[in-house]
Amino acid sequence: NDIKTSPISPGIVPGAVLAGFGCLMLFAGKLSSTILLQQISMIPVLLGGIWLLRGWAYFKALFIPVGYLIFLTGFVEMLLWDAAIHFQVISAEIAVKLLDLFGMPVILTGIIIDLPHISLEVARGCSGINHIVSLVALSVPLAIISHLTHVRKVILVFSSLLIGIFANGVRIALIGVYALYNPDADIHGPYE
C-alpha cells in the first residue's frame, strides 16, 4: 500500500483516544518518575496523531516504522534484564579464552576474572545487553531492505546477536589488558 496514494480520512475518535492514552501514559510516567513509561508514551502519541490527522490507511502503513521506536526506549533491555547473568557469564568466558590465548594467566570463577594484576567482576551493567539490542535493532531494517532470502535475513539478524556477544567479551578482555599496562587506572563500569 503506497502511502502517497492513500486517501486522507482522519479518524477523529480512535486517533484522539490513542493519542490521549499516550498522553496519560506520559502524565503517569512524569507523576511516578518512571522514565521508561515516559519514553514508551511517544509511540501511542505518534500513532494516535497519525490516525487522528491522516486516517487508518496511514496508521496501518506507519505502524511498524513508528513501533520500531520501541528500541529507543530501553524497553527491550528491560525485558532482557533477567537474562543479564547469562550474558555476563558468556562474556566472562569469552574474555578469559581471549586472555588465555594471548598468554595471560587467568582464572574464571563465575563472573569474576582473576588476573595476576587485578580481579575483574563482569557486572550486570557489563553484560552487553545494550550493545546487543542496538546491533539487532540495526540489523532488522538492514535485513528487511536487503535483497536476501528469508533464511539469509534470519542469519543476518542472528549473526548480529552473536557479534554483539563476542564484541562484549573482547571489550572485557581489553579492559584486562589495559589494567595490566595501566596499574594505577581506576577500572570500573562499562565505559572504561
Accessible surface in RSA format (square Angstrom, percent):
REM  Atomic radii and reference values for relative SASA: ProtOr
REM  Chains: A
REM  Algorithm: Lee & Richards
REM  Probe-radius: 1.40
REM  Slices: 20
REM RES _ NUM      All-atoms   Total-Side   Main-Chain    Non-polar    All polar
REM                ABS   REL    ABS   REL    ABS   REL    ABS   REL    ABS   REL
RES ASN A   1   142.29  98.1  63.00  60.9  79.29 190.9  41.12  99.0 101.17  97.8
RES ASP A   2    78.52  55.0  65.04  64.7  13.48  31.9  32.58  76.7  45.94  45.8
RES ILE A   3    55.64  31.7  52.87  39.4   2.78   6.7  52.97  38.1   2.68   7.3
RES LYS A   4   180.03  87.8 145.52  89.3  34.51  82.2  96.27  86.7  83.76  89.2
RES THR A   5   107.35  76.3  77.74  78.8  29.60  70.6  71.49  96.0  35.85  54.2
RES SER A   6     9.41   7.9   0.44   0.6   8.96  20.6   2.92   6.2   6.48   9.1
RES PRO A   7    98.31  71.6  86.91  79.2  11.40  41.4  96.83  79.9   1.48   9.2
RES ILE A   8    96.85  55.1  68.39  51.0  28.46  68.6  68.39  49.3  28.46  77.2
RES SER A   9    70.72  59.8  63.51  84.8   7.21  16.6  30.93  65.9  39.78  55.7
RES PRO A  10    69.36  50.6  50.59  46.1  18.77  68.2  50.59  41.8  18.77 116.7
RES GLY A  11    13.33  16.4   0.00   N/A  13.33  16.4  13.33  36.6   0.00   0.0
RES ILE A  12   110.23  62.7 107.03  79.7   3.20   7.7 107.03  77.1   3.20   8.7
RES VAL A  13   109.03  71.7 104.90  95.0   4.13  10.0 108.08  93.9   0.95   2.6
RES PRO A  14    52.02  37.9  44.49  40.6   7.53  27.4  50.32  41.5   1.70  10.5
RES GLY A  15     0.00   0.0   0.00   N/A   0.00   0.0   0.00   0.0   0.00   0.0
RES ALA A  16    47.78  43.9  37.93  58.5   9.85  22.4  40.75  57.4   7.03  18.6
RES VAL A  17   101.13  66.5  92.43  83.7   8.69  20.9  98.91  85.9   2.21   6.0
RES LEU A  18    43.45  24.2  42.18  30.2   1.27   3.2  43.40  30.5   0.05   0.1
RES ALA A  19    17.74  16.3  17.67  27.3   0.06   0.1  17.74  25.0   0.00   0.0
RES GLY A  20    31.14  38.4   0.00   N/A  31.14  38.4  29.34  80.5   1.80   4.0
RES PHE A  21   112.87  56.5 109.88  68.1   2.99   7.8 111.21  67.4   1.66   4.7
RES GLY A  22     0.00   0.0   0.00   N/A   0.00   0.0   0.00   0.0   0.00   0.0
RES CYS A  23    67.91  51.4  63.95  71.3   3.96   9.3  24.12  61.1  43.79  47.2
RES LEU A  24   119.15  66.4 116.49  83.3   2.66   6.7 117.03  82.2   2.12   5.7
RES MET A  25    27.77  14.4  24.97  16.5   2.79   6.7  25.44  21.6   2.32   3.1
RES LEU A  26    69.87  38.9  69.87  50.0   0.00   0.0  69.87  49.1   0.00   0.0
RES PHE A  27   124.16  62.1 120.72  74.8   3.45   9.0 123.94  75.1   0.23   0.6
RES ALA A  28    42.71  39.3  39.36  60.7   3.35   7.6  41.59  58.6   1.11   2.9
RES GLY A  29     0.00   0.0   0.00   N/A   0.00   0.0   0.00   0.0   0.00   0.0
RES LYS A  30   130.64  63.7 112.86  69.2  17.79  42.3  63.95  57.6  66.70  71.0
RES LEU A  31   136.22  75.9 106.00  75.8  30.22  76.0 110.84  77.8  25.39  68.3
RES SER A  32    69.76  58.9  40.57  54.1  29.19  67.2  48.25 102.7  21.51  30.1
RES SER A  33    90.75  76.7  68.31  91.2  22.44  51.7  37.88  80.7  52.86  74.1
RES THR A  34    56.74  40.4  52.31  53.0   4.43  10.6  41.18  55.3  15.56  23.5
RES ILE A  35   117.03  66.6 113.15  84.3   3.88   9.4 113.15  81.5   3.88  10.5
RES LEU A  36    40.37  22.5  36.63  26.2   3.74   9.4  37.26  26.2   3.11   8.4
RES LEU A  37    55.68  31.0  54.13  38.7   1.56   3.9  55.14  38.7   0.55   1.5
RES GLN A  38    38.59  21.6  32.15  23.5   6.44  15.3   6.69  14.2  31.90  24.2
RES GLN A  39    70.29  39.3  63.25  46.2   7.04  16.8  26.11  55.6  44.17  33.5
RES ILE A  40    30.51  17.4  30.51  22.7   0.00   0.0  30.51  22.0   0.00   0.0
RES SER A  41     3.17   2.7   3.17   4.2   0.00   0.0   0.00   0.0   3.17   4.4
RES MET A  42    63.57  32.9  58.35  38.6   5.22  12.4  37.76  32.1  25.81  34.2
RES ILE A  43    19.18  10.9  19.18  14.3   0.00   0.0  19.18  13.8   0.00   0.0
RES PRO A  44    14.79  10.8  13.56  12.4   1.23   4.5  14.79  12.2   0.00   0.0
RES VAL A  45    50.87  33.5  49.14  44.5   1.73   4.2  49.14  42.7   1.73   4.7
RES LEU A  46    79.64  44.4  76.58  54.8   3.05   7.7  78.66  55.2   0.98   2.6
RES LEU A  47     8.77   4.9   8.77   6.3   0.00   0.0   8.77   6.2   0.00   0.0
RES GLY A  48     0.00   0.0   0.00   N/A   0.00   0.0   0.00   0.0   0.00   0.0
RES GLY A  49    20.54  25.3   0.00   N/A  20.54  25.3  20.49  56.2   0.05   0.1
RES ILE A  50    30.39  17.3  26.74  19.9   3.65   8.8  29.66  21.4   0.74   2.0
RES TRP A  51    50.79  20.4  50.79  24.6   0.00   0.0  46.32  24.7   4.47   7.3
RES LEU A  52    47.68  26.6  46.84  33.5   0.84   2.1  46.84  32.9   0.84   2.3
RES LEU A  53   123.64  68.9 114.04  81.6   9.60  24.1 115.26  80.9   8.39  22.6
RES ARG A  54   100.05  42.0 100.05  51.0   0.00   0.0  15.60  21.3  84.44  51.2
RES GLY A  55     1.16   1.4   0.00   N/A   1.16   1.4   1.16   3.2   0.00   0.0
RES TRP A  56   125.12  50.2 121.43  58.8   3.69   8.7 108.26  57.7  16.86  27.4
RES ALA A  57    22.04  20.3  18.48  28.5   3.56   8.1  19.12  26.9   2.93   7.8
RES TYR A  58    24.66  11.5  24.66  14.0   0.00   0.0  13.47  10.1  11.19  13.8
RES PHE A  59    20.29  10.2  20.29  12.6   0.00   0.0  20.29  12.3   0.00   0.0
RES LYS A  60   117.46  57.3  99.57  61.1  17.89  42.6  52.90  47.6  64.56  68.8
RES ALA A  61    37.19  34.2   8.23  12.7  28.96  65.9  20.30  28.6  16.89  44.7
RES LEU A  62    52.30  29.1  52.30  37.4   0.00   0.0  52.30  36.7   0.00   0.0
RES PHE A  63   100.79  50.4 100.79  62.4   0.00   0.0 100.79  61.1   0.00   0.0
RES ILE A  64   128.07  72.9 124.33  92.6   3.74   9.0 126.74  91.3   1.33   3.6
RES PRO A  65    75.14  54.8  58.88  53.7  16.26  59.1  66.21  54.7   8.94  55.5
RES VAL A  66    18.23  12.0  17.07  15.5   1.16   2.8  18.23  15.8   0.00   0.0
RES GLY A  67    21.25  26.2   0.00   N/A  21.25  26.2  16.27  44.7   4.98  11.2
RES TYR A  68    71.78  33.5  65.52  37.3   6.27  16.3  68.74  51.7   3.04   3.7
RES LEU A  69    45.53  25.4  45.15  32.3   0.38   1.0  45.53  32.0   0.00   0.0
RES ILE A  70    43.78  24.9  43.70  32.6   0.09   0.2  43.70  31.5   0.09   0.2
RES PHE A  71    53.60  26.8  39.64  24.6  13.96  36.3  40.19  24.4  13.41  38.4
RES LEU A  72   127.77  71.2  99.01  70.8  28.77  72.3 102.69  72.1  25.09  67.5
RES THR A  73     4.76   3.4   0.00   0.0   4.76  11.3   0.98   1.3   3.78   5.7
RES GLY A  74    26.64  32.9   0.00   N/A  26.64  32.9  20.18  55.4   6.46  14.5
RES PHE A  75    60.33  30.2  60.33  37.4   0.00   0.0  60.33  36.6   0.00   0.0
RES VAL A  76    30.97  20.4  30.89  28.0   0.08   0.2  30.89  26.8   0.08   0.2
RES GLU A  77    39.79  22.8  39.55  29.9   0.24   0.6  22.37  43.3  17.43  14.2
RES MET A  78    96.19  49.8  81.68  54.1  14.51  34.5  65.63  55.8  30.56  40.5
RES LEU A  79   110.26  61.4  84.63  60.5  25.63  64.4  87.29  61.3  22.97  61.8
RES LEU A  80    59.64  33.2  58.97  42.2   0.67   1.7  59.64  41.9   0.00   0.0
RES TRP A  81   110.17  44.2 110.17  53.3   0.00   0.0  93.43  49.8  16.74  27.2
RES ASP A  82   123.82  86.7 109.05 108.5  14.77  34.9  35.48  83.5  88.34  88.1
RES ALA A  83    31.57  29.0  28.39  43.8   3.18   7.2  30.62  43.1   0.95   2.5
RES ALA A  84     0.00   0.0   0.00   0.0   0.00   0.0   0.00   0.0   0.00   0.0
RES ILE A  85    77.28  44.0  77.28  57.6   0.00   0.0  77.28  55.6   0.00   0.0
RES HIS A  86   117.02  64.0 115.09  80.0   1.93   4.9  70.67  72.8  46.34  53.9
RES PHE A  87    28.51  14.3  28.51  17.7   0.00   0.0  28.51  17.3   0.00   0.0
RES GLN A  88     7.96   4.5   7.96   5.8   0.00   0.0   0.00   0.0   7.96   6.0
RES VAL A  89    48.35  31.8  48.35  43.8   0.00   0.0  48.35  42.0   0.00   0.0
RES ILE A  90    69.26  39.4  69.19  51.5   0.06   0.2  69.19  49.8   0.06   0.2
RES SER A  91     1.30   1.1   1.30   1.7   0.00   0.0   0.00   0.0   1.30   1.8
RES ALA A  92     0.00   0.0   0.00   0.0   0.00   0.0   0.00   0.0   0.00   0.0
RES GLU A  93    80.86  46.4  79.71  60.3   1.15   2.7  20.13  38.9  60.73  49.6
RES ILE A  94    33.74  19.2  31.64  23.6   2.10   5.1  33.61  24.2   0.13   0.4
RES ALA A  95     0.00   0.0   0.00   0.0   0.00   0.0   0.00   0.0   0.00   0.0
RES VAL A  96    22.09  14.5  22.09  20.0   0.00   0.0  22.09  19.2   0.00   0.0
RES LYS A  97   151.12  73.7 144.84  88.9   6.28  14.9  91.17  82.1  59.96  63.9
RES LEU A  98    33.27  18.5  33.03  23.6   0.24   0.6  33.27  23.4   0.00   0.0
RES LEU A  99     2.06   1.1   1.71   1.2   0.35   0.9   2.06   1.4   0.00   0.0
RES ASP A 100    91.30  64.0  81.09  80.7  10.22  24.2   6.73  15.8  84.57  84.3
RES LEU A 101   135.12  75.3 104.84  75.0  30.29  76.1 111.34  78.2  23.78  64.0
RES PHE A 102   163.63  81.9 130.48  80.8  33.15  86.3 136.51  82.8  27.12  77.6
RES GLY A 103    62.19  76.7   0.00   N/A  62.19  76.7  36.31  99.6  25.88  58.0
RES MET A 104    23.53  12.2  18.79  12.4   4.74  11.3  22.97  19.5   0.56   0.7
RES PRO A 105    90.62  66.0  78.44  71.5  12.18  44.3  89.16  73.6   1.46   9.1
RES VAL A 106    28.22  18.6   2.25   2.0  25.96  62.6   3.07   2.7  25.15  68.2
RES ILE A 107   116.32  66.2 112.74  84.0   3.57   8.6 116.32  83.8   0.00   0.0
RES LEU A 108    55.29  30.8  27.13  19.4  28.16  70.8  27.13  19.1  28.16  75.8
RES THR A 109    87.95  62.6  81.92  83.0   6.03  14.4  71.78  96.4  16.17  24.4
RES GLY A 110    51.68  63.7   0.00   N/A  51.68  63.7  38.85 106.6  12.83  28.7
RES ILE A 111    31.22  17.8  30.26  22.5   0.96   2.3  30.26  21.8   0.96   2.6
RES ILE A 112    60.61  34.5  60.61  45.2   0.00   0.0  60.61  43.6   0.00   0.0
RES ILE A 113     0.05   0.0   0.05   0.0   0.00   0.0   0.05   0.0   0.00   0.0
RES ASP A 114    48.76  34.2  45.75  45.5   3.01   7.1  17.73  41.7  31.03  30.9
RES LEU A 115    14.88   8.3   0.00   0.0  14.88  37.4   2.09   1.5  12.78  34.4
RES PRO A 116    93.63  68.2  45.59  41.6  48.04 174.6  60.01  49.5  33.61 208.9
RES HIS A 117    61.91  33.8  23.87  16.6  38.04  97.3  33.55  34.6  28.37  33.0
RES ILE A 118    51.38  29.2  40.59  30.2  10.78  26.0  50.06  36.1   1.31   3.6
RES SER A 119    71.37  60.3  46.48  62.0  24.89  57.3  26.46  56.4  44.91  62.9
RES LEU A 120    16.36   9.1  14.85  10.6   1.51   3.8  16.36  11.5   0.00   0.0
RES GLU A 121   108.66  62.4  84.40  63.9  24.26  57.8  16.35  31.6  92.30  75.4
RES VAL A 122     3.19   2.1   0.82   0.7   2.37   5.7   3.19   2.8   0.00   0.0
RES ALA A 123    42.67  39.2  41.62  64.2   1.05   2.4  42.67  60.1   0.00   0.0
RES ARG A 124    98.53  41.4  94.55  48.2   3.97   9.5  33.69  46.0  64.84  39.3
RES GLY A 125    42.40  52.3   0.00   N/A  42.40  52.3  28.19  77.4  14.21  31.8
RES CYS A 126    11.71   8.9  11.50  12.8   0.20   0.5   0.91   2.3  10.80  11.6
RES SER A 127     2.70   2.3   2.21   3.0   0.49   1.1   0.00   0.0   2.70   3.8
RES GLY A 128     0.53   0.7   0.00   N/A   0.53   0.7   0.17   0.5   0.37   0.8
RES ILE A 129     5.57   3.2   4.22   3.1   1.35   3.2   4.65   3.3   0.92   2.5
RES ASN A 130    64.52  44.5  61.69  59.6   2.83   6.8  25.86  62.2  38.66  37.4
RES HIS A 131    76.56  41.8  72.89  50.7   3.68   9.4  50.61  52.2  25.96  30.2
RES ILE A 132     4.38   2.5   4.38   3.3   0.00   0.0   4.38   3.2   0.00   0.0
RES VAL A 133     6.13   4.0   4.40   4.0   1.73   4.2   6.13   5.3   0.00   0.0
RES SER A 134    59.56  50.3  53.96  72.0   5.60  12.9  31.61  67.3  27.95  39.2
RES LEU A 135    59.57  33.2  58.62  41.9   0.94   2.4  58.62  41.2   0.94   2.5
RES VAL A 136    31.69  20.9  31.69  28.7   0.00   0.0  31.69  27.5   0.00   0.0
RES ALA A 137    11.09  10.2  11.03  17.0   0.06   0.1  11.09  15.6   0.00   0.0
RES LEU A 138   126.14  70.2 119.97  85.8   6.17  15.5 120.06  84.3   6.07  16.3
RES SER A 139     7.13   6.0   5.12   6.8   2.01   4.6   7.05  15.0   0.09   0.1
RES VAL A 140    42.22  27.8  41.84  37.9   0.38   0.9  42.12  36.6   0.10   0.3
RES PRO A 141    49.77  36.3  48.76  44.4   1.02   3.7  49.77  41.1   0.00   0.0
RES LEU A 142    94.51  52.6  91.92  65.8   2.59   6.5  93.47  65.6   1.04   2.8
RES ALA A 143     4.72   4.3   4.72   7.3   0.00   0.0   4.72   6.7   0.00   0.0
RES ILE A 144   112.37  63.9  99.25  73.9  13.12  31.6 100.24  72.2  12.13  32.9
RES ILE A 145   128.96  73.4 107.58  80.1  21.38  51.5 114.49  82.4  14.48  39.3
RES SER A 146    27.28  23.1  15.10  20.1  12.18  28.1  22.94  48.9   4.34   6.1
RES HIS A 147   188.40 103.0 150.17 104.4  38.23  97.8 109.45 112.8  78.95  91.9
RES LEU A 148    70.02  39.0  54.86  39.3  15.16  38.1  58.14  40.8  11.88  32.0
RES THR A 149    86.54  61.6  77.34  78.4   9.20  21.9  82.09 110.3   4.45   6.7
RES HIS A 150   149.82  81.9 146.08 101.5   3.74   9.6 102.56 105.7  47.26  55.0
RES VAL A 151   103.73  68.3 100.98  91.4   2.75   6.6 103.63  90.0   0.10   0.3
RES ARG A 152   145.47  61.1 143.38  73.1   2.09   5.0  24.13  33.0 121.34  73.5
RES LYS A 153    44.25  21.6  43.87  26.9   0.38   0.9  17.11  15.4  27.14  28.9
RES VAL A 154   103.03  67.8  99.70  90.3   3.33   8.0 102.50  89.1   0.53   1.4
RES ILE A 155   103.00  58.6 101.58  75.7   1.42   3.4 102.88  74.1   0.11   0.3
RES LEU A 156    46.74  26.0  43.77  31.3   2.97   7.5  46.59  32.7   0.15   0.4
RES VAL A 157    40.21  26.5  40.10  36.3   0.10   0.2  40.10  34.8   0.10   0.3
RES PHE A 158   112.53  56.3 108.96  67.5   3.57   9.3 112.21  68.0   0.31   0.9
RES SER A 159    36.76  31.1  36.35  48.5   0.42   1.0  28.27  60.2   8.50  11.9
RES SER A 160    10.14   8.6   8.87  11.8   1.27   2.9  10.14  21.6   0.00   0.0
RES LEU A 161    51.36  28.6  51.36  36.7   0.00   0.0  51.36  36.1   0.00   0.0
RES LEU A 162    90.43  50.4  87.01  62.2   3.42   8.6  87.47  61.4   2.96   8.0
RES ILE A 163   104.18  59.3 101.64  75.7   2.54   6.1 103.98  74.9   0.20   0.5
RES GLY A 164     0.59   0.7   0.00   N/A   0.59   0.7   0.32   0.9   0.28   0.6
RES ILE A 165    23.46  13.4  22.22  16.6   1.25   3.0  23.46  16.9   0.00   0.0
RES PHE A 166   106.48  53.3 106.40  65.9   0.07   0.2 106.40  64.5   0.07   0.2
RES ALA A 167    50.16  46.1  42.94  66.3   7.21  16.4  45.73  64.4   4.42  11.7
RES ASN A 168     3.29   2.3   0.13   0.1   3.16   7.6   2.59   6.2   0.69   0.7
RES GLY A 169     0.00   0.0   0.00   N/A   0.00   0.0   0.00   0.0   0.00   0.0
RES VAL A 170    46.61  30.7  46.61  42.2   0.00   0.0  46.61  40.5   0.00   0.0
RES ARG A 171    46.77  19.6  44.15  22.5   2.63   6.3  46.19  63.1   0.58   0.4
RES ILE A 172     8.05   4.6   7.99   5.9   0.07   0.2   7.99   5.8   0.07   0.2
RES ALA A 173     7.08   6.5   7.01  10.8   0.08   0.2   7.08  10.0   0.00   0.0
RES LEU A 174   109.26  60.9 106.33  76.1   2.93   7.4 106.64  74.9   2.63   7.1
RES ILE A 175    19.54  11.1  18.06  13.5   1.48   3.6  19.40  14.0   0.14   0.4
RES GLY A 176     0.00   0.0   0.00   N/A   0.00   0.0   0.00   0.0   0.00   0.0
RES VAL A 177    50.62  33.3  50.62  45.8   0.00   0.0  50.62  44.0   0.00   0.0
RES TYR A 178   108.96  50.9 104.09  59.2   4.87  12.7  70.91  53.3  38.05  46.9
RES ALA A 179     4.35   4.0   2.43   3.7   1.93   4.4   2.43   3.4   1.93   5.1
RES LEU A 180    71.11  39.6  57.03  40.8  14.08  35.4  57.03  40.0  14.08  37.9
RES TYR A 181   161.80  75.5 137.50  78.2  24.30  63.2  99.34  74.7  62.46  77.0
RES ASN A 182    55.83  38.5  50.72  49.0   5.11  12.3   9.57  23.0  46.26  44.7
RES PRO A 183   107.58  78.4  77.01  70.2  30.58 111.2  81.43  67.2  26.15 162.5
RES ASP A 184   144.08 100.9 111.76 111.2  32.32  76.4  42.41  99.8 101.66 101.4
RES ALA A 185    34.99  32.2   9.59  14.8  25.40  57.8  20.26  28.5  14.73  39.0
RES ASP A 186   101.26  70.9  86.46  86.1  14.80  35.0  41.47  97.6  59.79  59.6
RES ILE A 187    28.98  16.5   5.25   3.9  23.73  57.2   5.25   3.8  23.73  64.4
RES HIS A 188   114.01  62.3 102.95  71.6  11.07  28.3  85.98  88.6  28.04  32.6
RES GLY A 189    34.62  42.7   0.00   N/A  34.62  42.7  20.75  57.0  13.87  31.1
RES PRO A 190    39.38  28.7  31.18  28.4   8.21  29.8  31.18  25.7   8.21  51.0
RES TYR A 191   198.06  92.5 163.30  92.9  34.76  90.5 130.60  98.1  67.46  83.2
RES GLU A 192    91.99  52.8  50.50  38.2  41.49  98.8  26.90  52.0  65.09  53.1
END  Absolute sums over single chains surface
CHAIN  1 A    11735.7      10002.6       1733.1       8772.9       2962.8
END  Absolute sums over all chains
TOTAL         11735.7      10002.6       1733.1       8772.9       2962.8
